[in-house]
Amino acid sequence: MIVLFLGVVVLPVFAGLYWMSRCGAATRTTGRLCYRARRGLFTRCRDHGFQIVARGDLLAVGFFALAYGGLRLWAIVN
């Protein structure tokens, strides 16, 4: 049971926290995600201006939703 909890709850939470700490904006040349640290919660790194929602933000929300679903699954199984 602990492996299930670690796999479906703890791992997605840490992945969501990682993406909350990164810029996550798409680069202009290649379109890949920026991995630089943020300056604040709703800001980007020094190379990217203000964006309301970036792909990294969507990844963070997705990982937190996955962790919540995993927690509900773990509660049902346990």
PDB file with one MODEL, atoms N, CA, C and O in Angstrom:
MODEL        1
ATOM      1  N   MET A   1       0.803  -1.193   0.000  1.00  0.00           N
ATOM      2  CA  MET A   1       0.000   0.000   0.000  1.00  0.00           C
ATOM      3  C   MET A   1       0.850   1.264   0.000  1.00  0.00           C
ATOM      4  O   MET A   1       0.469   2.276  -0.587  1.00  0.00           O
ATOM      5  N   ILE A   2       1.988   1.202   0.651  1.00  0.00           N
ATOM      6  CA  ILE A   2       2.839   2.387   0.693  1.00  0.00           C
ATOM      7  C   ILE A   2       3.401   2.702  -0.688  1.00  0.00           C
ATOM      8  O   ILE A   2       3.604   3.870  -1.021  1.00  0.00           O
ATOM      9  N   VAL A   3       3.653   1.679  -1.489  1.00  0.00           N
ATOM     10  CA  VAL A   3       4.160   1.902  -2.855  1.00  0.00           C
ATOM     11  C   VAL A   3       3.082   2.570  -3.700  1.00  0.00           C
ATOM     12  O   VAL A   3       3.382   3.462  -4.494  1.00  0.00           O
ATOM     13  N   LEU A   4       1.844   2.153  -3.538  1.00  0.00           N
ATOM     14  CA  LEU A   4       0.735   2.786  -4.249  1.00  0.00           C
ATOM     15  C   LEU A   4       0.597   4.253  -3.837  1.00  0.00           C
ATOM     16  O   LEU A   4       0.402   5.122  -4.686  1.00  0.00           O
ATOM     17  N   PHE A   5       0.697   4.523  -2.543  1.00  0.00           N
ATOM     18  CA  PHE A   5       0.594   5.894  -2.054  1.00  0.00           C
ATOM     19  C   PHE A   5       1.733   6.753  -2.595  1.00  0.00           C
ATOM     20  O   PHE A   5       1.511   7.887  -3.022  1.00  0.00           O
ATOM     21  N   LEU A   6       2.937   6.220  -2.576  1.00  0.00           N
ATOM     22  CA  LEU A   6       4.081   6.975  -3.094  1.00  0.00           C
ATOM     23  C   LEU A   6       3.959   7.229  -4.588  1.00  0.00           C
ATOM     24  O   LEU A   6       4.300   8.309  -5.071  1.00  0.00           O
ATOM     25  N   GLY A   7       3.473   6.232  -5.317  1.00  0.00           N
ATOM     26  CA  GLY A   7       3.393   6.354  -6.766  1.00  0.00           C
ATOM     27  C   GLY A   7       2.283   7.252  -7.264  1.00  0.00           C
ATOM     28  O   GLY A   7       2.468   7.978  -8.241  1.00  0.00           O
ATOM     29  N   VAL A   8       1.130   7.219  -6.612  1.00  0.00           N
ATOM     30  CA  VAL A   8      -0.015   7.961  -7.141  1.00  0.00           C
ATOM     31  C   VAL A   8      -0.312   9.252  -6.394  1.00  0.00           C
ATOM     32  O   VAL A   8      -1.144  10.038  -6.847  1.00  0.00           O
ATOM     33  N   VAL A   9       0.349   9.496  -5.251  1.00  0.00           N
ATOM     34  CA  VAL A   9       0.093  10.729  -4.508  1.00  0.00           C
ATOM     35  C   VAL A   9       1.363  11.555  -4.346  1.00  0.00           C
ATOM     36  O   VAL A   9       1.403  12.711  -4.766  1.00  0.00           O
ATOM     37  N   VAL A  10       2.383  10.989  -3.753  1.00  0.00           N
ATOM     38  CA  VAL A  10       3.583  11.752  -3.408  1.00  0.00           C
ATOM     39  C   VAL A  10       4.370  12.173  -4.645  1.00  0.00           C
ATOM     40  O   VAL A  10       4.804  13.321  -4.740  1.00  0.00           O
ATOM     41  N   LEU A  11       4.556  11.273  -5.577  1.00  0.00           N
ATOM     42  CA  LEU A  11       5.324  11.603  -6.789  1.00  0.00           C
ATOM     43  C   LEU A  11       4.671  12.712  -7.613  1.00  0.00           C
ATOM     44  O   LEU A  11       5.373  13.636  -8.024  1.00  0.00           O
ATOM     45  N   PRO A  12       3.354  12.667  -7.876  1.00  0.00           N
ATOM     46  CA  PRO A  12       2.738  13.797  -8.587  1.00  0.00           C
ATOM     47  C   PRO A  12       2.774  15.115  -7.809  1.00  0.00           C
ATOM     48  O   PRO A  12       2.848  16.180  -8.421  1.00  0.00           O
ATOM     49  N   VAL A  13       2.724  15.066  -6.481  1.00  0.00           N
ATOM     50  CA  VAL A  13       2.819  16.299  -5.700  1.00  0.00           C
ATOM     51  C   VAL A  13       4.187  16.937  -5.893  1.00  0.00           C
ATOM     52  O   VAL A  13       4.283  18.148  -6.094  1.00  0.00           O
ATOM     53  N   PHE A  14       5.239  16.140  -5.833  1.00  0.00           N
ATOM     54  CA  PHE A  14       6.581  16.685  -6.037  1.00  0.00           C
ATOM     55  C   PHE A  14       6.774  17.182  -7.470  1.00  0.00           C
ATOM     56  O   PHE A  14       7.464  18.178  -7.686  1.00  0.00           O
ATOM     57  N   ALA A  15       6.180  16.509  -8.442  1.00  0.00           N
ATOM     58  CA  ALA A  15       6.259  16.979  -9.829  1.00  0.00           C
ATOM     59  C   ALA A  15       5.520  18.308  -9.978  1.00  0.00           C
ATOM     60  O   ALA A  15       5.993  19.199 -10.684  1.00  0.00           O
ATOM     61  N   GLY A  16       4.375  18.451  -9.331  1.00  0.00           N
ATOM     62  CA  GLY A  16       3.651  19.717  -9.367  1.00  0.00           C
ATOM     63  C   GLY A  16       4.412  20.839  -8.686  1.00  0.00           C
ATOM     64  O   GLY A  16       4.418  21.971  -9.171  1.00  0.00           O
ATOM     65  N   LEU A  17       5.051  20.539  -7.572  1.00  0.00           N
ATOM     66  CA  LEU A  17       5.865  21.545  -6.889  1.00  0.00           C
ATOM     67  C   LEU A  17       7.054  21.964  -7.739  1.00  0.00           C
ATOM     68  O   LEU A  17       7.444  23.131  -7.740  1.00  0.00           O
ATOM     69  N   TYR A  18       7.633  21.003  -8.467  1.00  0.00           N
ATOM     70  CA  TYR A  18       8.744  21.346  -9.350  1.00  0.00           C
ATOM     71  C   TYR A  18       8.298  22.327 -10.424  1.00  0.00           C
ATOM     72  O   TYR A  18       8.978  23.322 -10.678  1.00  0.00           O
ATOM     73  N   TRP A  19       7.163  22.054 -11.054  1.00  0.00           N
ATOM     74  CA  TRP A  19       6.694  22.936 -12.122  1.00  0.00           C
ATOM     75  C   TRP A  19       6.169  24.266 -11.590  1.00  0.00           C
ATOM     76  O   TRP A  19       6.122  25.246 -12.334  1.00  0.00           O
ATOM     77  N   MET A  20       5.774  24.320 -10.320  1.00  0.00           N
ATOM     78  CA  MET A  20       5.396  25.605  -9.726  1.00  0.00           C
ATOM     79  C   MET A  20       6.617  26.497  -9.503  1.00  0.00           C
ATOM     80  O   MET A  20       6.491  27.721  -9.463  1.00  0.00           O
ATOM     81  N   SER A  21       7.796  25.892  -9.358  1.00  0.00           N
ATOM     82  CA  SER A  21       9.002  26.680  -9.108  1.00  0.00           C
ATOM     83  C   SER A  21       9.736  27.061 -10.386  1.00  0.00           C
ATOM     84  O   SER A  21      10.685  27.844 -10.332  1.00  0.00           O
ATOM     85  N   ARG A  22       9.328  26.536 -11.523  1.00  0.00           N
ATOM     86  CA  ARG A  22       9.983  26.826 -12.799  1.00  0.00           C
ATOM     87  C   ARG A  22       9.178  27.841 -13.591  1.00  0.00           C
ATOM     88  O   ARG A  22       7.990  28.035 -13.332  1.00  0.00           O
ATOM     89  N   CYS A  23       9.815  28.487 -14.552  1.00  0.00           N
ATOM     90  CA  CYS A  23       9.156  29.499 -15.385  1.00  0.00           C
ATOM     91  C   CYS A  23       8.043  28.857 -16.216  1.00  0.00           C
ATOM     92  O   CYS A  23       6.893  29.288 -16.129  1.00  0.00           O
ATOM     93  N   GLY A  24       8.350  27.860 -17.002  1.00  0.00           N
ATOM     94  CA  GLY A  24       7.340  27.123 -17.749  1.00  0.00           C
ATOM     95  C   GLY A  24       6.830  27.786 -19.006  1.00  0.00           C
ATOM     96  O   GLY A  24       5.946  27.242 -19.669  1.00  0.00           O
ATOM     97  N   ALA A  25       7.362  28.950 -19.357  1.00  0.00           N
ATOM     98  CA  ALA A  25       6.928  29.626 -20.580  1.00  0.00           C
ATOM     99  C   ALA A  25       7.612  28.990 -21.788  1.00  0.00           C
ATOM    100  O   ALA A  25       8.717  28.459 -21.678  1.00  0.00           O
ATOM    101  N   ALA A  26       6.958  29.049 -22.919  1.00  0.00           N
ATOM    102  CA  ALA A  26       7.546  28.501 -24.137  1.00  0.00           C
ATOM    103  C   ALA A  26       8.589  29.467 -24.682  1.00  0.00           C
ATOM    104  O   ALA A  26       8.375  30.679 -24.695  1.00  0.00           O
ATOM    105  N   THR A  27       9.720  28.926 -25.132  1.00  0.00           N
ATOM    106  CA  THR A  27      10.748  29.779 -25.719  1.00  0.00           C
ATOM    107  C   THR A  27      10.307  30.214 -27.104  1.00  0.00           C
ATOM    108  O   THR A  27       9.513  29.534 -27.753  1.00  0.00           O
ATOM    109  N   ARG A  28      10.817  31.337 -27.549  1.00  0.00           N
ATOM    110  CA  ARG A  28      10.375  31.894 -28.835  1.00  0.00           C
ATOM    111  C   ARG A  28      10.925  31.121 -30.020  1.00  0.00           C
ATOM    112  O   ARG A  28      10.260  31.031 -31.052  1.00  0.00           O
ATOM    113  N   THR A  29      12.114  30.565 -29.900  1.00  0.00           N
ATOM    114  CA  THR A  29      12.726  29.920 -31.064  1.00  0.00           C
ATOM    115  C   THR A  29      12.280  28.478 -31.231  1.00  0.00           C
ATOM    116  O   THR A  29      11.876  28.083 -32.325  1.00  0.00           O
ATOM    117  N   THR A  30      12.345  27.681 -30.165  1.00  0.00           N
ATOM    118  CA  THR A  30      12.045  26.259 -30.304  1.00  0.00           C
ATOM    119  C   THR A  30      10.692  25.865 -29.749  1.00  0.00           C
ATOM    120  O   THR A  30      10.176  24.802 -30.095  1.00  0.00           O
ATOM    121  N   GLY A  31      10.099  26.696 -28.892  1.00  0.00           N
ATOM    122  CA  GLY A  31       8.822  26.357 -28.300  1.00  0.00           C
ATOM    123  C   GLY A  31       8.921  25.416 -27.115  1.00  0.00           C
ATOM    124  O   GLY A  31       7.900  25.001 -26.567  1.00  0.00           O
ATOM    125  N   ARG A  32      10.151  25.071 -26.708  1.00  0.00           N
ATOM    126  CA  ARG A  32      10.311  24.194 -25.543  1.00  0.00           C
ATOM    127  C   ARG A  32      10.064  24.976 -24.264  1.00  0.00           C
ATOM    128  O   ARG A  32      10.099  26.207 -24.265  1.00  0.00           O
ATOM    129  N   LEU A  33       9.815  24.260 -23.170  1.00  0.00           N
ATOM    130  CA  LEU A  33       9.533  24.910 -21.900  1.00  0.00           C
ATOM    131  C   LEU A  33      10.805  25.458 -21.267  1.00  0.00           C
ATOM    132  O   LEU A  33      11.865  24.837 -21.349  1.00  0.00           O
ATOM    133  N   CYS A  34      10.696  26.608 -20.644  1.00  0.00           N
ATOM    134  CA  CYS A  34      11.812  27.234 -19.940  1.00  0.00           C
ATOM    135  C   CYS A  34      11.929  26.602 -18.555  1.00  0.00           C
ATOM    136  O   CYS A  34      10.925  26.456 -17.858  1.00  0.00           O
ATOM    137  N   TYR A  35      13.128  26.230 -18.154  1.00  0.00           N
ATOM    138  CA  TYR A  35      13.345  25.571 -16.877  1.00  0.00           C
ATOM    139  C   TYR A  35      13.976  26.492 -15.836  1.00  0.00           C
ATOM    140  O   TYR A  35      14.358  26.020 -14.765  1.00  0.00           O
ATOM    141  N   ARG A  36      14.097  27.775 -16.113  1.00  0.00           N
ATOM    142  CA  ARG A  36      14.690  28.693 -15.143  1.00  0.00           C
ATOM    143  C   ARG A  36      13.744  28.936 -13.974  1.00  0.00           C
ATOM    144  O   ARG A  36      12.530  28.767 -14.088  1.00  0.00           O
ATOM    145  N   ALA A  37      14.320  29.331 -12.861  1.00  0.00           N
ATOM    146  CA  ALA A  37      13.516  29.569 -11.658  1.00  0.00           C
ATOM    147  C   ALA A  37      12.669  30.824 -11.818  1.00  0.00           C
ATOM    148  O   ALA A  37      13.058  31.765 -12.510  1.00  0.00           O
ATOM    149  N   ARG A  38      11.509  30.828 -11.172  1.00  0.00           N
ATOM    150  CA  ARG A  38      10.620  31.989 -11.186  1.00  0.00           C
ATOM    151  C   ARG A  38      11.118  33.040 -10.216  1.00  0.00           C
ATOM    152  O   ARG A  38      11.906  32.754  -9.315  1.00  0.00           O
ATOM    153  N   ARG A  39      10.650  34.247 -10.410  1.00  0.00           N
ATOM    154  CA  ARG A  39      10.925  35.327  -9.466  1.00  0.00           C
ATOM    155  C   ARG A  39       9.821  35.439  -8.433  1.00  0.00           C
ATOM    156  O   ARG A  39      10.047  35.990  -7.356  1.00  0.00           O
ATOM    157  N   GLY A  40       8.641  34.936  -8.728  1.00  0.00           N
ATOM    158  CA  GLY A  40       7.494  34.986  -7.824  1.00  0.00           C
ATOM    159  C   GLY A  40       6.428  34.039  -8.339  1.00  0.00           C
ATOM    160  O   GLY A  40       6.645  33.327  -9.319  1.00  0.00           O
ATOM    161  N   LEU A  41       5.280  34.028  -7.685  1.00  0.00           N
ATOM    162  CA  LEU A  41       4.254  33.054  -8.051  1.00  0.00           C
ATOM    163  C   LEU A  41       3.654  33.307  -9.423  1.00  0.00           C
ATOM    164  O   LEU A  41       3.492  32.362 -10.195  1.00  0.00           O
ATOM    165  N   PHE A  42       3.315  34.552  -9.757  1.00  0.00           N
ATOM    166  CA  PHE A  42       2.684  34.847 -11.035  1.00  0.00           C
ATOM    167  C   PHE A  42       3.639  35.498 -12.027  1.00  0.00           C
ATOM    168  O   PHE A  42       3.190  36.163 -12.960  1.00  0.00           O
ATOM    169  N   THR A  43       4.917  35.327 -11.850  1.00  0.00           N
ATOM    170  CA  THR A  43       5.905  35.925 -12.743  1.00  0.00           C
ATOM    171  C   THR A  43       6.686  34.836 -13.450  1.00  0.00           C
ATOM    172  O   THR A  43       6.581  33.654 -13.122  1.00  0.00           O
ATOM    173  N   ARG A  44       7.461  35.255 -14.414  1.00  0.00           N
ATOM    174  CA  ARG A  44       8.311  34.347 -15.177  1.00  0.00           C
ATOM    175  C   ARG A  44       9.772  34.707 -14.919  1.00  0.00           C
ATOM    176  O   ARG A  44      10.066  35.586 -14.109  1.00  0.00           O
ATOM    177  N   CYS A  45      10.667  34.039 -15.597  1.00  0.00           N
ATOM    178  CA  CYS A  45      12.086  34.378 -15.464  1.00  0.00           C
ATOM    179  C   CYS A  45      12.359  35.702 -16.184  1.00  0.00           C
ATOM    180  O   CYS A  45      11.452  36.288 -16.775  1.00  0.00           O
ATOM    181  N   ARG A  46      13.589  36.162 -16.135  1.00  0.00           N
ATOM    182  CA  ARG A  46      13.894  37.486 -16.684  1.00  0.00           C
ATOM    183  C   ARG A  46      13.776  37.555 -18.200  1.00  0.00           C
ATOM    184  O   ARG A  46      13.678  38.653 -18.747  1.00  0.00           O
ATOM    185  N   ASP A  47      13.783  36.431 -18.894  1.00  0.00           N
ATOM    186  CA  ASP A  47      13.683  36.428 -20.349  1.00  0.00           C
ATOM    187  C   ASP A  47      12.233  36.438 -20.855  1.00  0.00           C
ATOM    188  O   ASP A  47      11.991  36.763 -22.018  1.00  0.00           O
ATOM    189  N   HIS A  48      11.287  36.093 -20.010  1.00  0.00           N
ATOM    190  CA  HIS A  48       9.888  36.015 -20.422  1.00  0.00           C
ATOM    191  C   HIS A  48       9.067  37.018 -19.642  1.00  0.00           C
ATOM    192  O   HIS A  48       9.238  37.171 -18.432  1.00  0.00           O
ATOM    193  N   GLY A  49       8.194  37.684 -20.325  1.00  0.00           N
ATOM    194  CA  GLY A  49       7.331  38.671 -19.687  1.00  0.00           C
ATOM    195  C   GLY A  49       6.161  38.015 -18.987  1.00  0.00           C
ATOM    196  O   GLY A  49       6.130  36.800 -18.794  1.00  0.00           O
ATOM    197  N   PHE A  50       5.192  38.846 -18.608  1.00  0.00           N
ATOM    198  CA  PHE A  50       4.017  38.338 -17.900  1.00  0.00           C
ATOM    199  C   PHE A  50       3.144  37.514 -18.839  1.00  0.00           C
ATOM    200  O   PHE A  50       2.796  37.959 -19.933  1.00  0.00           O
ATOM    201  N   GLN A  51       2.803  36.331 -18.405  1.00  0.00           N
ATOM    202  CA  GLN A  51       1.844  35.480 -19.099  1.00  0.00           C
ATOM    203  C   GLN A  51       0.860  34.978 -18.061  1.00  0.00           C
ATOM    204  O   GLN A  51       1.257  34.537 -16.983  1.00  0.00           O
ATOM    205  N   ILE A  52      -0.410  35.044 -18.380  1.00  0.00           N
ATOM    206  CA  ILE A  52      -1.404  34.601 -17.410  1.00  0.00           C
ATOM    207  C   ILE A  52      -1.278  33.099 -17.166  1.00  0.00           C
ATOM    208  O   ILE A  52      -1.219  32.660 -16.017  1.00  0.00           O
ATOM    209  N   VAL A  53      -1.237  32.320 -18.227  1.00  0.00           N
ATOM    210  CA  VAL A  53      -1.111  30.872 -18.101  1.00  0.00           C
ATOM    211  C   VAL A  53      -0.046  30.398 -19.082  1.00  0.00           C
ATOM    212  O   VAL A  53      -0.110  30.692 -20.275  1.00  0.00           O
ATOM    213  N   ALA A  54       0.918  29.673 -18.575  1.00  0.00           N
ATOM    214  CA  ALA A  54       1.944  29.068 -19.421  1.00  0.00           C
ATOM    215  C   ALA A  54       1.790  27.545 -19.364  1.00  0.00           C
ATOM    216  O   ALA A  54       1.052  27.014 -18.534  1.00  0.00           O
ATOM    217  N   ARG A  55       2.488  26.865 -20.244  1.00  0.00           N
ATOM    218  CA  ARG A  55       2.376  25.402 -20.273  1.00  0.00           C
ATOM    219  C   ARG A  55       2.869  24.763 -18.980  1.00  0.00           C
ATOM    220  O   ARG A  55       2.340  23.738 -18.549  1.00  0.00           O
ATOM    221  N   GLY A  56       3.882  25.369 -18.361  1.00  0.00           N
ATOM    222  CA  GLY A  56       4.369  24.844 -17.081  1.00  0.00           C
ATOM    223  C   GLY A  56       3.322  24.942 -15.984  1.00  0.00           C
ATOM    224  O   GLY A  56       3.247  24.070 -15.118  1.00  0.00           O
ATOM    225  N   ASP A  57       2.510  26.002 -16.014  1.00  0.00           N
ATOM    226  CA  ASP A  57       1.419  26.134 -15.050  1.00  0.00           C
ATOM    227  C   ASP A  57       0.377  25.046 -15.259  1.00  0.00           C
ATOM    228  O   ASP A  57      -0.148  24.481 -14.299  1.00  0.00           O
ATOM    229  N   LEU A  58       0.086  24.762 -16.506  1.00  0.00           N
ATOM    230  CA  LEU A  58      -0.881  23.694 -16.799  1.00  0.00           C
ATOM    231  C   LEU A  58      -0.349  22.334 -16.361  1.00  0.00           C
ATOM    232  O   LEU A  58      -1.109  21.492 -15.883  1.00  0.00           O
ATOM    233  N   LEU A  59       0.951  22.118 -16.522  1.00  0.00           N
ATOM    234  CA  LEU A  59       1.553  20.869 -16.040  1.00  0.00           C
ATOM    235  C   LEU A  59       1.442  20.761 -14.527  1.00  0.00           C
ATOM    236  O   LEU A  59       1.129  19.693 -14.002  1.00  0.00           O
ATOM    237  N   ALA A  60       1.696  21.856 -13.824  1.00  0.00           N
ATOM    238  CA  ALA A  60       1.599  21.836 -12.365  1.00  0.00           C
ATOM    239  C   ALA A  60       0.177  21.522 -11.918  1.00  0.00           C
ATOM    240  O   ALA A  60      -0.028  20.697 -11.028  1.00  0.00           O
ATOM    241  N   VAL A  61      -0.804  22.174 -12.529  1.00  0.00           N
ATOM    242  CA  VAL A  61      -2.204  21.918 -12.174  1.00  0.00           C
ATOM    243  C   VAL A  61      -2.572  20.471 -12.494  1.00  0.00           C
ATOM    244  O   VAL A  61      -3.280  19.821 -11.725  1.00  0.00           O
ATOM    245  N   GLY A  62      -2.094  19.974 -13.622  1.00  0.00           N
ATOM    246  CA  GLY A  62      -2.365  18.583 -13.994  1.00  0.00           C
ATOM    247  C   GLY A  62      -1.771  17.588 -13.010  1.00  0.00           C
ATOM    248  O   GLY A  62      -2.412  16.598 -12.658  1.00  0.00           O
ATOM    249  N   PHE A  63      -0.553  17.849 -12.567  1.00  0.00           N
ATOM    250  CA  PHE A  63       0.070  16.947 -11.594  1.00  0.00           C
ATOM    251  C   PHE A  63      -0.644  17.004 -10.243  1.00  0.00           C
ATOM    252  O   PHE A  63      -0.805  15.976  -9.585  1.00  0.00           O
ATOM    253  N   PHE A  64      -1.073  18.201  -9.824  1.00  0.00           N
ATOM    254  CA  PHE A  64      -1.815  18.288  -8.570  1.00  0.00           C
ATOM    255  C   PHE A  64      -3.170  17.598  -8.690  1.00  0.00           C
ATOM    256  O   PHE A  64      -3.624  16.975  -7.730  1.00  0.00           O
ATOM    257  N   ALA A  65      -3.823  17.693  -9.841  1.00  0.00           N
ATOM    258  CA  ALA A  65      -5.094  16.988 -10.054  1.00  0.00           C
ATOM    259  C   ALA A  65      -4.872  15.476 -10.052  1.00  0.00           C
ATOM    260  O   ALA A  65      -5.689  14.725  -9.519  1.00  0.00           O
ATOM    261  N   LEU A  66      -3.769  15.034 -10.647  1.00  0.00           N
ATOM    262  CA  LEU A  66      -3.431  13.610 -10.635  1.00  0.00           C
ATOM    263  C   LEU A  66      -3.179  13.132  -9.212  1.00  0.00           C
ATOM    264  O   LEU A  66      -3.601  12.036  -8.842  1.00  0.00           O
ATOM    265  N   ALA A  67      -2.498  13.941  -8.414  1.00  0.00           N
ATOM    266  CA  ALA A  67      -2.257  13.577  -7.018  1.00  0.00           C
ATOM    267  C   ALA A  67      -3.559  13.516  -6.226  1.00  0.00           C
ATOM    268  O   ALA A  67      -3.738  12.630  -5.391  1.00  0.00           O
ATOM    269  N   TYR A  68      -4.466  14.455  -6.485  1.00  0.00           N
ATOM    270  CA  TYR A  68      -5.755  14.427  -5.798  1.00  0.00           C
ATOM    271  C   TYR A  68      -6.547  13.176  -6.179  1.00  0.00           C
ATOM    272  O   TYR A  68      -7.132  12.519  -5.318  1.00  0.00           O
ATOM    273  N   GLY A  69      -6.563  12.852  -7.468  1.00  0.00           N
ATOM    274  CA  GLY A  69      -7.235  11.630  -7.906  1.00  0.00           C
ATOM    275  C   GLY A  69      -6.581  10.388  -7.331  1.00  0.00           C
ATOM    276  O   GLY A  69      -7.265   9.428  -6.977  1.00  0.00           O
ATOM    277  N   GLY A  70      -5.256  10.404  -7.236  1.00  0.00           N
ATOM    278  CA  GLY A  70      -4.548   9.282  -6.628  1.00  0.00           C
ATOM    279  C   GLY A  70      -4.864   9.145  -5.157  1.00  0.00           C
ATOM    280  O   GLY A  70      -4.969   8.034  -4.637  1.00  0.00           O
ATOM    281  N   LEU A  71      -5.015  10.283  -4.480  1.00  0.00           N
ATOM    282  CA  LEU A  71      -5.377  10.244  -3.061  1.00  0.00           C
ATOM    283  C   LEU A  71      -6.782   9.667  -2.878  1.00  0.00           C
ATOM    284  O   LEU A  71      -7.016   8.884  -1.958  1.00  0.00           O
ATOM    285  N   ARG A  72      -7.714  10.050  -3.750  1.00  0.00           N
ATOM    286  CA  ARG A  72      -9.067   9.497  -3.671  1.00  0.00           C
ATOM    287  C   ARG A  72      -9.052   7.999  -3.967  1.00  0.00           C
ATOM    288  O   ARG A  72      -9.748   7.227  -3.307  1.00  0.00           O
ATOM    289  N   LEU A  73      -8.248   7.581  -4.973  1.00  0.00           N
ATOM    290  CA  LEU A  73      -8.123   6.158  -5.296  1.00  0.00           C
ATOM    291  C   LEU A  73      -7.527   5.395  -4.132  1.00  0.00           C
ATOM    292  O   LEU A  73      -7.992   4.307  -3.791  1.00  0.00           O
ATOM    293  N   TRP A  74      -6.499   5.962  -3.522  1.00  0.00           N
ATOM    294  CA  TRP A  74      -5.851   5.306  -2.393  1.00  0.00           C
ATOM    295  C   TRP A  74      -6.819   5.165  -1.223  1.00  0.00           C
ATOM    296  O   TRP A  74      -6.790   4.158  -0.516  1.00  0.00           O
ATOM    297  N   ALA A  75      -7.681   6.172  -1.009  1.00  0.00           N
ATOM    298  CA  ALA A  75      -8.655   6.105   0.064  1.00  0.00           C
ATOM    299  C   ALA A  75      -9.694   5.013  -0.206  1.00  0.00           C
ATOM    300  O   ALA A  75     -10.151   4.351   0.726  1.00  0.00           O
ATOM    301  N   ILE A  76     -10.062   4.825  -1.457  1.00  0.00           N
ATOM    302  CA  ILE A  76     -11.038   3.783  -1.813  1.00  0.00           C
ATOM    303  C   ILE A  76     -10.416   2.395  -1.628  1.00  0.00           C
ATOM    304  O   ILE A  76     -11.042   1.496  -1.065  1.00  0.00           O
ATOM    305  N   VAL A  77      -9.177   2.232  -2.108  1.00  0.00           N
ATOM    306  CA  VAL A  77      -8.512   0.929  -2.031  1.00  0.00           C
ATOM    307  C   VAL A  77      -8.166   0.575  -0.590  1.00  0.00           C
ATOM    308  O   VAL A  77      -8.263  -0.581  -0.178  1.00  0.00           O
ATOM    309  N   ASN A  78      -7.763   1.585   0.161  1.00  0.00           N
ATOM    310  CA  ASN A  78      -7.352   1.329   1.531  1.00  0.00           C
ATOM    311  C   ASN A  78      -8.576   1.226   2.374  1.00  0.00           C
ATOM    312  O   ASN A  78      -8.478   1.011   3.582  1.00  0.00           O
TER     313      ASN A  78
ENDMDL
END
